[in-house]
Amino acid sequence: MASSSKEGLVPITRAFLARYYDKYPPPPLSEDIDRLTTELRRMADRLLEQCPLKPGEELLAHEANLEPPHKVDENLWKNREHIEEILFLLEKSHWPTSLQKKTTTEEEDIGGMIEGIEISLRKTLKKLEMFQLTNAENVFNTVMTYMPQDFRGSLIRQQRERSERNKQAEVDALVNSGGSIRDRYALLWKQQMERRRLLAQLGSATGVYKTLVKYLVGVPQVLLDFVRQINDDDGPMEEQRQRYGPCVYKLTTFALTIRLFLFLSWGRFEVVKLQKDEALVVEQAVHVYTSEFERVIMFIGEVFANSPFFISAEDAGAAECRKVDDYKEIVIAAGRTYEVTLTVDSVNSFIAWDFALIQGTLNLDVGFRVEYVSPSGATTLILPNQRYERDQGNFSTILAGTYKLIWDNSYSSFFKKNLRYKVDAIPAVEPAPAQPAAETE
């Protein structure tokens, strides 16, 4: 992408993304999910009443009582884990011994149901794996679109390919050493978090990317801002979690409840045989789960793939302005400054300010100063009386008259800065005694 196409862009803000997602409300889930989840849990509790938890069952029973994870992608990994665990139980070699023999007509019928739902779950597992692979490629390709199309981009691609080979080798080694499905998915999620760390590391220009990115020009700042903040706990992706997380959370709980009942039932089959009507509940639950889960990931896959990740600073400012009415928005063009002029009527009044760059870059990316303008036009630099944060402060005015707050982007030759600010002049309650001359640099 040509550098001119990046000018004036900022990473997507949560406020703008919220407006975008207003057009795509989450799909309503089938009411059967709540009904079947409740029924399966009741059936599992009845098994536990007749035969309490055995050693090795406590971990799954405890997980079934927890809330699903907050992150959407962690839920998707959890669904994959639950599907694989259910498929493990549904393999004929893992059936209870008497069910494998199918000595009764009822056991023949139950066996047929199990074989049917195993096929359905394997199809859903394949679709979920493809969804995750496609989603990961979309994010990576978005990043690479904004990278310089030279050796730097090639090096990052090579590094990623090498990293993925190493991750797969790590998984293979765990499986070959007898690691469980739970162990494998714990490792897969750890690896996913490592991918996030490396992506944020690219944005921060640290570690393996420090020399490659920070000291070699050409990587646009908008890209570095994007990859650094994309997974912040309260960043743009939190809007996805708030909008679409609840339906995914419900499906995670549904899958876990199906797994819990089958797991407990298989462990107690010789004492409390699975009844045909219970098997019918499981069959219906798997049918509802697979159809609803596939519908949800298809929906969110399309919405996420089409979500804007870079927008103009003006659009970002407009979205933020709707959210916080007492702040003002301004875009400071490259090579320009922006001034706010305040008239102070009485000595010892306070001028307080609060500002931030919407795209989340460091405040050092735009200069800031306060000046007193005398009646003759001479200016005197004023230092803050107190600084609360890097972008907040106040000072007590020593002279009545005109003050200017100036944001300086004159040193930038490429990037506009989208500024959100609030400035208040708070008058003195009573006349103040004489003060020494204003402090200057």
TORZANU-668080 format. One record per residue (C-alpha): residue number from 0; residue in one letter; chain; x, y, z. Coordinates in steps of 0.001 Angstrom, whole numbers, padded with zeros to 6 digits. Layout:
BEGIN
<NUM, "A", "A", <X, Y, Z>>
...
% end
This chain:
BEGIN
<0, "M", "A", <000000, 000000, 000000>>
<1, "A", "A", <001341, 003400, -000927>>
<2, "S", "A", <002360, 005605, 001955>>
<3, "S", "A", <-000090, 008322, 000893>>
<4, "S", "A", <-002990, 005967, 001579>>
<5, "K", "A", <-001926, 005721, 005233>>
<6, "E", "A", <-001840, 009442, 005885>>
<7, "G", "A", <-004441, 010572, 008380>>
<8, "L", "A", <-005369, 007016, 009397>>
<9, "V", "A", <-005633, 005882, 013006>>
<10, "P", "A", <-006374, 002445, 014476>>
<11, "I", "A", <-010043, 001708, 015033>>
<12, "T", "A", <-011452, 003093, 018259>>
<13, "R", "A", <-013876, 001218, 020455>>
<14, "A", "A", <-016469, 003987, 020038>>
<15, "F", "A", <-016326, 003763, 016249>>
<16, "L", "A", <-016450, -000041, 016332>>
<17, "A", "A", <-019531, 000135, 018568>>
<18, "R", "A", <-021321, 002224, 015947>>
<19, "Y", "A", <-020252, -000234, 013236>>
<20, "Y", "A", <-021493, -003254, 015200>>
<21, "D", "A", <-024863, -001581, 015786>>
<22, "K", "A", <-025630, -002671, 012229>>
<23, "Y", "A", <-024898, -006315, 013039>>
<24, "P", "A", <-026765, -007436, 016176>>
<25, "P", "A", <-025754, -010888, 017448>>
<26, "P", "A", <-027867, -013743, 016091>>
<27, "P", "A", <-030537, -014966, 018524>>
<28, "L", "A", <-029822, -018463, 019808>>
<29, "S", "A", <-032336, -021275, 019872>>
<30, "E", "A", <-034358, -021471, 023081>>
<31, "D", "A", <-033567, -025195, 023055>>
<32, "I", "A", <-030042, -024405, 024279>>
<33, "D", "A", <-031206, -023230, 027703>>
<34, "R", "A", <-033749, -026028, 027966>>
<35, "L", "A", <-031309, -028787, 027011>>
<36, "T", "A", <-028459, -027379, 029118>>
<37, "T", "A", <-030766, -027425, 032157>>
<38, "E", "A", <-031978, -030940, 031373>>
<39, "L", "A", <-028475, -032329, 030892>>
<40, "R", "A", <-027295, -030736, 034119>>
<41, "R", "A", <-030255, -032231, 035951>>
<42, "M", "A", <-029382, -035664, 034531>>
<43, "A", "A", <-025734, -035246, 035582>>
<44, "D", "A", <-026742, -034203, 039109>>
<45, "R", "A", <-028955, -037264, 039382>>
<46, "L", "A", <-026008, -039489, 038505>>
<47, "L", "A", <-023916, -037790, 041170>>
<48, "E", "A", <-026644, -038319, 043750>>
<49, "Q", "A", <-026541, -042051, 043065>>
<50, "C", "A", <-022771, -042264, 042714>>
<51, "P", "A", <-020656, -039337, 044008>>
<52, "L", "A", <-017567, -038037, 042258>>
<53, "K", "A", <-014701, -040480, 041844>>
<54, "P", "A", <-010986, -039665, 041814>>
<55, "G", "A", <-010114, -038001, 038520>>
<56, "E", "A", <-013600, -036530, 038016>>
<57, "E", "A", <-013258, -033483, 040260>>
<58, "L", "A", <-011481, -031269, 037718>>
<59, "L", "A", <-014193, -031506, 035058>>
<60, "A", "A", <-016992, -031151, 037633>>
<61, "H", "A", <-015293, -028011, 038989>>
<62, "E", "A", <-014897, -026528, 035504>>
<63, "A", "A", <-018588, -027120, 034818>>
<64, "N", "A", <-019424, -024820, 037738>>
<65, "L", "A", <-017253, -021941, 036480>>
<66, "E", "A", <-018161, -019067, 034175>>
<67, "P", "A", <-016766, -019377, 030630>>
<68, "P", "A", <-013611, -017380, 029817>>
<69, "H", "A", <-014104, -013717, 028870>>
<70, "K", "A", <-012076, -013702, 025656>>
<71, "V", "A", <-013976, -014874, 022580>>
<72, "D", "A", <-011010, -016698, 021078>>
<73, "E", "A", <-010330, -018527, 024350>>
<74, "N", "A", <-013928, -019732, 024231>>
<75, "L", "A", <-013386, -021013, 020701>>
<76, "W", "A", <-010374, -023012, 021897>>
<77, "K", "A", <-012466, -024304, 024790>>
<78, "N", "A", <-015200, -025420, 022392>>
<79, "R", "A", <-012599, -027281, 020340>>
<80, "E", "A", <-011348, -028970, 023489>>
<81, "H", "A", <-014850, -029988, 024593>>
<82, "I", "A", <-015703, -031337, 021128>>
<83, "E", "A", <-012530, -033414, 021041>>
<84, "E", "A", <-013191, -034737, 024553>>
<85, "I", "A", <-016742, -035708, 023567>>
<86, "L", "A", <-015465, -037409, 020405>>
<87, "F", "A", <-012962, -039319, 022543>>
<88, "L", "A", <-015834, -040621, 024684>>
<89, "L", "A", <-017864, -041479, 021581>>
<90, "E", "A", <-015161, -043665, 020034>>
<91, "K", "A", <-016346, -047249, 020283>>
<92, "S", "A", <-013215, -048398, 022101>>
<93, "H", "A", <-014090, -045948, 024905>>
<94, "W", "A", <-017728, -047013, 025296>>
<95, "P", "A", <-018695, -048879, 028461>>
<96, "T", "A", <-018020, -052596, 027995>>
<97, "S", "A", <-021674, -053692, 028064>>
<98, "L", "A", <-022627, -051003, 025534>>
<99, "Q", "A", <-019897, -052210, 023162>>
<100, "K", "A", <-021486, -055683, 023218>>
<101, "K", "A", <-024989, -054283, 022453>>
<102, "T", "A", <-026693, -057206, 024148>>
<103, "T", "A", <-030133, -055559, 024166>>
<104, "T", "A", <-032279, -053783, 021596>>
<105, "E", "A", <-032065, -050575, 023637>>
<106, "E", "A", <-028262, -050725, 023605>>
<107, "E", "A", <-028377, -051268, 019818>>
<108, "D", "A", <-030479, -048113, 019477>>
<109, "I", "A", <-028202, -046098, 021763>>
<110, "G", "A", <-025156, -047273, 019792>>
<111, "G", "A", <-026730, -046065, 016566>>
<112, "M", "A", <-027434, -042643, 018091>>
<113, "I", "A", <-023839, -042341, 019272>>
<114, "E", "A", <-022443, -043110, 015838>>
<115, "G", "A", <-024708, -040461, 014307>>
<116, "I", "A", <-023754, -037653, 016665>>
<117, "E", "A", <-020055, -038511, 016303>>
<118, "I", "A", <-020260, -037728, 012569>>
<119, "S", "A", <-022014, -034418, 013274>>
<120, "L", "A", <-019423, -033334, 015847>>
<121, "R", "A", <-016482, -034173, 013577>>
<122, "K", "A", <-017917, -031907, 010870>>
<123, "T", "A", <-018311, -029066, 013358>>
<124, "L", "A", <-014749, -029559, 014626>>
<125, "K", "A", <-013397, -029236, 011076>>
<126, "K", "A", <-015391, -026046, 010504>>
<127, "L", "A", <-014120, -024546, 013771>>
<128, "E", "A", <-010507, -025379, 012922>>
<129, "M", "A", <-010920, -023721, 009508>>
<130, "F", "A", <-012580, -020675, 011113>>
<131, "Q", "A", <-009650, -020168, 013481>>
<132, "L", "A", <-007083, -020660, 010731>>
<133, "T", "A", <-008846, -018172, 008443>>
<134, "N", "A", <-009208, -015624, 011236>>
<135, "A", "A", <-005501, -015832, 012105>>
<136, "E", "A", <-004546, -015410, 008445>>
<137, "N", "A", <-006831, -012377, 008107>>
<138, "V", "A", <-005174, -010591, 011042>>
<139, "F", "A", <-001677, -011416, 009837>>
<140, "N", "A", <-002450, -010366, 006261>>
<141, "T", "A", <-003910, -007073, 007531>>
<142, "V", "A", <-000643, -006395, 009311>>
<143, "M", "A", <001455, -007377, 006288>>
<144, "T", "A", <-000571, -005140, 003965>>
<145, "Y", "A", <000787, -002144, 005872>>
<146, "M", "A", <004370, -003408, 006066>>
<147, "P", "A", <006969, -002167, 003594>>
<148, "Q", "A", <007005, -004592, 000685>>
<149, "D", "A", <010704, -005364, 000940>>
<150, "F", "A", <013030, -007574, 002972>>
<151, "R", "A", <011407, -006511, 006266>>
<152, "G", "A", <008090, -008042, 005298>>
<153, "S", "A", <009846, -011185, 004062>>
<154, "L", "A", <011753, -011515, 007315>>
<155, "I", "A", <008580, -011247, 009383>>
<156, "R", "A", <006865, -013889, 007209>>
<157, "Q", "A", <009856, -016200, 007591>>
<158, "Q", "A", <009951, -015641, 011327>>
<159, "R", "A", <006239, -016461, 011586>>
<160, "E", "A", <006581, -019650, 009517>>
<161, "R", "A", <009529, -020782, 011640>>
<162, "S", "A", <007635, -019969, 014834>>
<163, "E", "A", <004576, -021958, 013698>>
<164, "R", "A", <006738, -024974, 012807>>
<165, "N", "A", <008301, -024851, 016258>>
<166, "K", "A", <004882, -024601, 017905>>
<167, "Q", "A", <003616, -027630, 015969>>
<168, "A", "A", <006708, -029600, 016920>>
<169, "E", "A", <006039, -028721, 020572>>
<170, "V", "A", <002470, -030024, 020279>>
<171, "D", "A", <003628, -033214, 018529>>
<172, "A", "A", <006192, -033860, 021257>>
<173, "L", "A", <003508, -033488, 023938>>
<174, "V", "A", <001169, -035916, 022166>>
<175, "N", "A", <003935, -038465, 021575>>
<176, "S", "A", <004858, -038355, 025254>>
<177, "G", "A", <001286, -039279, 026233>>
<178, "G", "A", <-000137, -035834, 026916>>
<179, "S", "A", <-003913, -035668, 027346>>
<180, "I", "A", <-006379, -033640, 025283>>
<181, "R", "A", <-006566, -031178, 028195>>
<182, "D", "A", <-002750, -030895, 028229>>
<183, "R", "A", <-002663, -030291, 024493>>
<184, "Y", "A", <-005234, -027508, 024608>>
<185, "A", "A", <-003518, -025864, 027563>>
<186, "L", "A", <-000393, -025754, 025389>>
<187, "L", "A", <-002341, -024498, 022340>>
<188, "W", "A", <-003786, -021608, 024353>>
<189, "K", "A", <-000359, -020790, 025780>>
<190, "Q", "A", <000933, -020643, 022202>>
<191, "Q", "A", <-001957, -018392, 021186>>
<192, "M", "A", <-001062, -015974, 023972>>
<193, "E", "A", <002534, -016069, 022746>>
<194, "R", "A", <001319, -015012, 019284>>
<195, "R", "A", <-000453, -012066, 020880>>
<196, "R", "A", <002688, -011115, 022780>>
<197, "L", "A", <004755, -011156, 019603>>
<198, "L", "A", <002169, -009060, 017787>>
<199, "A", "A", <002197, -006470, 020567>>
<200, "Q", "A", <005999, -006654, 020571>>
<201, "L", "A", <005992, -005659, 016918>>
<202, "G", "A", <003903, -002603, 017811>>
<203, "S", "A", <006196, -001657, 020672>>
<204, "A", "A", <009312, -002251, 018565>>
<205, "T", "A", <010952, -004363, 021250>>
<206, "G", "A", <012685, -007688, 021416>>
<207, "V", "A", <013338, -009487, 018145>>
<208, "Y", "A", <011667, -006692, 016177>>
<209, "K", "A", <013555, -003780, 017740>>
<210, "T", "A", <016271, -003417, 015113>>
<211, "L", "A", <014004, -004529, 012297>>
<212, "V", "A", <011216, -002039, 012933>>
<213, "K", "A", <012260, 000788, 015197>>
<214, "Y", "A", <015558, 001680, 013589>>
<215, "L", "A", <014613, 001018, 009974>>
<216, "V", "A", <012260, 003624, 008567>>
<217, "G", "A", <009186, 002826, 006508>>
<218, "V", "A", <006908, 000978, 008923>>
<219, "P", "A", <003865, 003251, 009375>>
<220, "Q", "A", <003096, 004318, 012933>>
<221, "V", "A", <-000595, 003531, 012416>>
<222, "L", "A", <000323, -000141, 012002>>
<223, "L", "A", <002487, -000170, 015126>>
<224, "D", "A", <-000322, 001492, 017101>>
<225, "F", "A", <-002808, -001068, 015792>>
<226, "V", "A", <-000880, -004216, 016660>>
<227, "R", "A", <000083, -002838, 020075>>
<228, "Q", "A", <-003473, -002079, 021190>>
<229, "I", "A", <-005557, -004610, 019262>>
<230, "N", "A", <-005896, -007000, 022219>>
<231, "D", "A", <-005981, -004496, 025091>>
<232, "D", "A", <-008393, -005518, 027841>>
<233, "D", "A", <-010441, -002364, 027258>>
<234, "G", "A", <-009480, -001833, 023634>>
<235, "P", "A", <-011487, -002242, 020428>>
<236, "M", "A", <-011745, -006031, 020779>>
<237, "E", "A", <-013567, -005580, 024078>>
<238, "E", "A", <-016470, -004263, 021987>>
<239, "Q", "A", <-016522, -007597, 020155>>
<240, "R", "A", <-016553, -009428, 023469>>
<241, "Q", "A", <-019416, -007313, 024834>>
<242, "R", "A", <-021506, -007707, 021668>>
<243, "Y", "A", <-020891, -011279, 020606>>
<244, "G", "A", <-019331, -012886, 023659>>
<245, "P", "A", <-022597, -013827, 025419>>
<246, "C", "A", <-023814, -016111, 022628>>
<247, "V", "A", <-020399, -017806, 022432>>
<248, "Y", "A", <-020282, -018163, 026236>>
<249, "K", "A", <-023648, -019911, 026200>>
<250, "L", "A", <-022426, -022384, 023576>>
<251, "T", "A", <-019261, -023063, 025596>>
<252, "T", "A", <-021371, -023940, 028637>>
<253, "F", "A", <-023663, -026081, 026472>>
<254, "A", "A", <-020747, -028129, 025073>>
<255, "L", "A", <-019217, -028548, 028522>>
<256, "T", "A", <-022533, -029786, 029949>>
<257, "I", "A", <-022907, -032376, 027166>>
<258, "R", "A", <-019376, -033539, 027877>>
<259, "L", "A", <-019942, -033665, 031646>>
<260, "F", "A", <-023035, -035845, 031370>>
<261, "L", "A", <-021437, -038324, 028948>>
<262, "F", "A", <-018288, -038478, 031061>>
<263, "L", "A", <-020233, -039217, 034248>>
<264, "S", "A", <-022582, -041621, 032490>>
<265, "W", "A", <-019762, -043700, 031010>>
<266, "G", "A", <-018116, -043946, 034436>>
<267, "R", "A", <-021323, -045249, 036026>>
<268, "F", "A", <-022807, -047230, 033160>>
<269, "E", "A", <-022495, -050622, 034806>>
<270, "V", "A", <-024322, -049305, 037898>>
<271, "V", "A", <-026729, -046767, 036366>>
<272, "K", "A", <-027293, -047637, 032720>>
<273, "L", "A", <-027904, -044845, 030231>>
<274, "Q", "A", <-031584, -044874, 029330>>
<275, "K", "A", <-032826, -044484, 025777>>
<276, "D", "A", <-034740, -041286, 026597>>
<277, "E", "A", <-031524, -039844, 028084>>
<278, "A", "A", <-029620, -040804, 024949>>
<279, "L", "A", <-032290, -039006, 022931>>
<280, "V", "A", <-031654, -035855, 024992>>
<281, "V", "A", <-027928, -036129, 024238>>
<282, "E", "A", <-028649, -036688, 020548>>
<283, "Q", "A", <-030906, -033633, 020375>>
<284, "A", "A", <-028416, -031554, 022369>>
<285, "V", "A", <-025560, -032361, 019978>>
<286, "H", "A", <-027779, -031589, 016979>>
<287, "V", "A", <-028759, -028191, 018429>>
<288, "Y", "A", <-025212, -027429, 019560>>
<289, "T", "A", <-023570, -028192, 016201>>
<290, "S", "A", <-026163, -026310, 014128>>
<291, "E", "A", <-026177, -023250, 016426>>
<292, "F", "A", <-022407, -023189, 016861>>
<293, "E", "A", <-021770, -023362, 013115>>
<294, "R", "A", <-024316, -020573, 012548>>
<295, "V", "A", <-022670, -018333, 015153>>
<296, "I", "A", <-019089, -018766, 013928>>
<297, "M", "A", <-020218, -018169, 010345>>
<298, "F", "A", <-021894, -014923, 011436>>
<299, "I", "A", <-019068, -013586, 013585>>
<300, "G", "A", <-016516, -014720, 011016>>
<301, "E", "A", <-018118, -012504, 008382>>
<302, "V", "A", <-018601, -009564, 010769>>
<303, "F", "A", <-015038, -009723, 012108>>
<304, "A", "A", <-013504, -010151, 008656>>
<305, "N", "A", <-015308, -007032, 007397>>
<306, "S", "A", <-014689, -004933, 010522>>
<307, "P", "A", <-012686, -001764, 009832>>
<308, "F", "A", <-009354, -001649, 011605>>
<309, "F", "A", <-008049, 001656, 010275>>
<310, "I", "A", <-010189, 004787, 009934>>
<311, "S", "A", <-009616, 008476, 009393>>
<312, "A", "A", <-008761, 010585, 012401>>
<313, "E", "A", <-011858, 012683, 011693>>
<314, "D", "A", <-014109, 009605, 011929>>
<315, "A", "A", <-012403, 008498, 015138>>
<316, "G", "A", <-012862, 011952, 016614>>
<317, "A", "A", <-016533, 012058, 015662>>
<318, "A", "A", <-017147, 008727, 017361>>
<319, "E", "A", <-015352, 009757, 020533>>
<320, "C", "A", <-017179, 013080, 020561>>
<321, "R", "A", <-020493, 011273, 020694>>
<322, "K", "A", <-019249, 009317, 023690>>
<323, "V", "A", <-017738, 012138, 025732>>
<324, "D", "A", <-019588, 015406, 025159>>
<325, "D", "A", <-017415, 017594, 027394>>
<326, "Y", "A", <-014300, 016874, 025345>>
<327, "K", "A", <-013405, 018562, 022079>>
<328, "E", "A", <-011767, 016943, 019091>>
<329, "I", "A", <-009204, 018402, 016710>>
<330, "V", "A", <-006930, 016979, 014045>>
<331, "I", "A", <-003516, 018649, 014059>>
<332, "A", "A", <-002073, 018404, 010570>>
<333, "A", "A", <001593, 017484, 010146>>
<334, "G", "A", <003769, 020566, 010427>>
<335, "R", "A", <001130, 022600, 012295>>
<336, "T", "A", <000264, 023674, 015833>>
<337, "Y", "A", <-003095, 024070, 017546>>
<338, "E", "A", <-003864, 026750, 020134>>
<339, "V", "A", <-006557, 027271, 022744>>
<340, "T", "A", <-006800, 030846, 024060>>
<341, "L", "A", <-008180, 031547, 027539>>
<342, "T", "A", <-008892, 034876, 029191>>
<343, "V", "A", <-008369, 034864, 032973>>
<344, "D", "A", <-010024, 037671, 034941>>
<345, "S", "A", <-008499, 037227, 038391>>
<346, "V", "A", <-005143, 036329, 039873>>
<347, "N", "A", <-004781, 032856, 041372>>
<348, "S", "A", <-007373, 031315, 039095>>
<349, "F", "A", <-006592, 027802, 037926>>
<350, "I", "A", <-006270, 026540, 034383>>
<351, "A", "A", <-006672, 022771, 034200>>
<352, "W", "A", <-006286, 020549, 031158>>
<353, "D", "A", <-006686, 016938, 030157>>
<354, "F", "A", <-005780, 015645, 026714>>
<355, "A", "A", <-004992, 012443, 024851>>
<356, "L", "A", <-004126, 011283, 021362>>
<357, "I", "A", <-006997, 009106, 020183>>
<358, "Q", "A", <-004771, 006639, 018361>>
<359, "G", "A", <-003001, 005865, 021631>>
<360, "T", "A", <000492, 006987, 020690>>
<361, "L", "A", <002766, 008331, 023392>>
<362, "N", "A", <002182, 011942, 024350>>
<363, "L", "A", <005767, 012641, 023336>>
<364, "D", "A", <004507, 012341, 019765>>
<365, "V", "A", <002997, 015836, 020084>>
<366, "G", "A", <004527, 018746, 021982>>
<367, "F", "A", <002564, 020763, 024553>>
<368, "R", "A", <003183, 024091, 026241>>
<369, "V", "A", <001397, 026933, 028029>>
<370, "E", "A", <002208, 030595, 027398>>
<371, "Y", "A", <001160, 033902, 028976>>
<372, "V", "A", <000622, 036681, 026437>>
<373, "S", "A", <001236, 040164, 027835>>
<374, "P", "A", <-000680, 043241, 026630>>
<375, "S", "A", <002394, 044136, 024554>>
<376, "G", "A", <002288, 040747, 022823>>
<377, "A", "A", <005323, 039258, 024560>>
<378, "T", "A", <005002, 035613, 025548>>
<379, "T", "A", <006224, 033912, 028716>>
<380, "L", "A", <006421, 030127, 029015>>
<381, "I", "A", <004484, 028809, 032020>>
<382, "L", "A", <005323, 025546, 033772>>
<383, "P", "A", <002607, 023441, 035418>>
<384, "N", "A", <001965, 023801, 039125>>
<385, "Q", "A", <001014, 020137, 039377>>
<386, "R", "A", <001044, 017206, 036962>>
<387, "Y", "A", <-001306, 014300, 037612>>
<388, "E", "A", <-000484, 012197, 034567>>
<389, "R", "A", <001640, 012719, 031485>>
<390, "D", "A", <-001294, 014440, 029754>>
<391, "Q", "A", <-002956, 016192, 032699>>
<392, "G", "A", <-002073, 019176, 034837>>
<393, "N", "A", <-002988, 022581, 036161>>
<394, "F", "A", <-001382, 025789, 037304>>
<395, "S", "A", <-002373, 028786, 039370>>
<396, "T", "A", <-002365, 031929, 037239>>
<397, "I", "A", <-000121, 034698, 038523>>
<398, "L", "A", <-001333, 037398, 036175>>
<399, "A", "A", <-004777, 038168, 034889>>
<400, "G", "A", <-004941, 038290, 031122>>
<401, "T", "A", <-004558, 035955, 028147>>
<402, "Y", "A", <-003101, 032477, 028181>>
<403, "K", "A", <-002470, 030108, 025292>>
<404, "L", "A", <-002334, 026328, 025454>>
<405, "I", "A", <-000433, 025083, 022411>>
<406, "W", "A", <-000141, 021555, 020995>>
<407, "D", "A", <002809, 021354, 018619>>
<408, "N", "A", <002940, 018909, 015706>>
<409, "S", "A", <005291, 021072, 013641>>
<410, "Y", "A", <008110, 018540, 013751>>
<411, "S", "A", <006018, 015813, 012065>>
<412, "S", "A", <006270, 015689, 008296>>
<413, "F", "A", <003884, 012779, 007761>>
<414, "F", "A", <001285, 011963, 010409>>
<415, "K", "A", <-001697, 013975, 011504>>
<416, "K", "A", <-002547, 013770, 015195>>
<417, "N", "A", <-006092, 013330, 016406>>
<418, "L", "A", <-006369, 015136, 019744>>
<419, "R", "A", <-009103, 014920, 022355>>
<420, "Y", "A", <-008904, 017662, 024967>>
<421, "K", "A", <-010708, 019499, 027731>>
<422, "V", "A", <-009521, 022810, 029191>>
<423, "D", "A", <-011131, 024590, 032151>>
<424, "A", "A", <-010393, 028036, 033634>>
<425, "I", "A", <-011456, 027916, 037288>>
<426, "P", "A", <-011726, 031424, 038820>>
<427, "A", "A", <-010243, 032227, 042194>>
<428, "V", "A", <-012677, 032255, 045102>>
<429, "E", "A", <-011197, 035477, 046545>>
<430, "P", "A", <-008413, 037877, 045589>>
<431, "A", "A", <-005021, 036386, 046199>>
<432, "P", "A", <-001973, 038067, 047672>>
<433, "A", "A", <000817, 039218, 045400>>
<434, "Q", "A", <002843, 036385, 043842>>
<435, "P", "A", <006388, 036159, 042478>>
<436, "A", "A", <007056, 036345, 038761>>
<437, "A", "A", <005969, 033472, 036535>>
<438, "E", "A", <008304, 030485, 036370>>
<439, "T", "A", <009881, 029917, 032978>>
<440, "E", "A", <012202, 027392, 031420>>
% end
